[in-house]
Amino acid sequence: MTRHYFQHISGTLFCLALAVAAAGCSDDKKTMESTAQMPPPVVAVMEIVPENVPLQSTYMGQTMGYLSATVSAQVGGILKQRTYKEGDYVAKGQVLFEIDPASYQAALDQAQGQLTMAQFPSLEEGACEYDRILPLYARNAVSQRDRDNAQAAYDSARAQVESAKASVEQAQIQLGYTKVVAPISGYTSSESVTEGNLISPGTPLTTINQTDPMYVNFSIPSAEMRMTKRLEAEKRARTTIRDADAVMQLLEGEQFPHVGRVTFVDTKVDPATSAIHARAQFPNPAGGLLPGQYASVSISAVTLVDAMLVPQNAVLQTAQGPMVYTVYTKDEHPMARLTPIKLGEIFGNEFLLDGGLEPGTTIVVEGINKVRPDSPITPKLLPRPSRRTPLSTPDSVTVPPASELGVPSPVLPADEKGASAQPDQSAPAASGSTH
């Protein structure tokens, strides 16, 4: 009985196993059929065509007054008073400080007294004697020696008068320096010396900054300058850094309302920063900009000529090099093929294409994680972007490897290995067709 029981149980279990296996096979078949019936993934595509692309470069800078003058004392003495309010706007020629003038007034009075003495009686007596001797000498009534002595006395008196006049002028100038005036119009800083202090010639008293217009100093990385110069030499770019328009944004996020212009680009590299100093000039009629503010300056000085740009998010980094999915048609169905490309410089979120694609090729730019090589797709054509591309650095590049997107790394034929290989000619040519 026991033996028959176990035989019965074994038979039952075997039947159950067969049933489960059959059910599993049926489910797998249904899954495969369902997968096979899934529609092609919808992906965004873009046609890659040559175009002139303006590049926008942004740099950090600092504002500086158009004119900046340090107001210093030209004579020494006791600083008597300050005649302006610190931080106020002052006009050129306005009196800012007064130095005690007493000693300089006394020097002027003394110089004027010496001038009077030189004129009267010295010059007057010398002129009268010369006028008396000259006609007598003409009648041979006096000797030539007498005439020469009269001439010498007259000339000496005139020289003394001229010297006295120069002393008066110098004393007047020194007295005038006791009133320290603004050399330019602009806003004043705080005073460096307070009233009552004894100052000497050359002592700085304050600083004046002319704030309309304003300068913004910034630096251009030398590597960026070399890149643009090389592209220009290859006739792949046009550069006009000098006189280029400039826009400014303050660190507070405020966009400055006036457009500036690049007025200076240095011709040498600063060895301390490996950068090239430059300067832009901005109108500042309302006085909103102040010297010393930090701001970002954006200029459009470079234009790529007949450039083909590829979005970074369309590029796959594979063992065979960078690739993109190009669109072609097979049996009237849009398909995606992995195509090797050659990448150049980086501009914002795009690569400059150096080879691998023909003009007019359509590539997948969004949804590449849903695409498999030589598989059907449902393309959605994106409009051409409005180009104003920022310059960037290699550190900003974010090209995902194919493995992170679940895309198998392709194995290319020997003649196609390398980043600059052309698309596979055995399949229909990549084109902008999405039919």
ZIPEWO-V405396 format. One record per run of one state. SS is the DSSP state (@ for helix, = for strand, . for the rest). FROM is the first residue (numbers start at 1). TO is the last residue. If there is no record, write none. Layout:
ss:SS from:FROM to:TO
ss:SS from:FROM to:TO
This chain:
ss:. from:1 to:1
ss:@ from:2 to:36
ss:. from:37 to:40
ss:= from:41 to:48
ss:. from:49 to:50
ss:= from:51 to:72
ss:. from:73 to:76
ss:= from:77 to:82
ss:. from:83 to:88
ss:= from:89 to:90
ss:. from:91 to:94
ss:= from:95 to:99
ss:. from:100 to:101
ss:@ from:102 to:138
ss:. from:139 to:143
ss:@ from:144 to:176
ss:. from:177 to:178
ss:= from:179 to:181
ss:. from:182 to:185
ss:= from:186 to:188
ss:. from:189 to:197
ss:= from:198 to:199
ss:. from:200 to:203
ss:= from:204 to:221
ss:@ from:222 to:233
ss:. from:234 to:236
ss:= from:237 to:239
ss:. from:240 to:244
ss:= from:245 to:250
ss:. from:251 to:254
ss:= from:255 to:255
ss:. from:256 to:259
ss:= from:260 to:265
ss:. from:266 to:269
ss:= from:270 to:270
ss:. from:271 to:274
ss:= from:275 to:282
ss:. from:283 to:293
ss:= from:294 to:307
ss:. from:308 to:308
ss:= from:309 to:311
ss:@ from:312 to:314
ss:. from:315 to:315
ss:= from:316 to:318
ss:. from:319 to:320
ss:= from:321 to:330
ss:. from:331 to:332
ss:= from:333 to:340
ss:. from:341 to:341
ss:= from:342 to:347
ss:. from:348 to:349
ss:= from:350 to:355
ss:. from:356 to:360
ss:= from:361 to:366
ss:. from:367 to:367
ss:@ from:368 to:370
ss:. from:371 to:374
ss:= from:375 to:381
ss:. from:382 to:388
ss:= from:389 to:390
ss:. from:391 to:393
ss:@ from:394 to:396
ss:. from:397 to:400
ss:= from:401 to:401
ss:@ from:402 to:405
ss:. from:406 to:413
ss:@ from:414 to:416
ss:. from:417 to:435
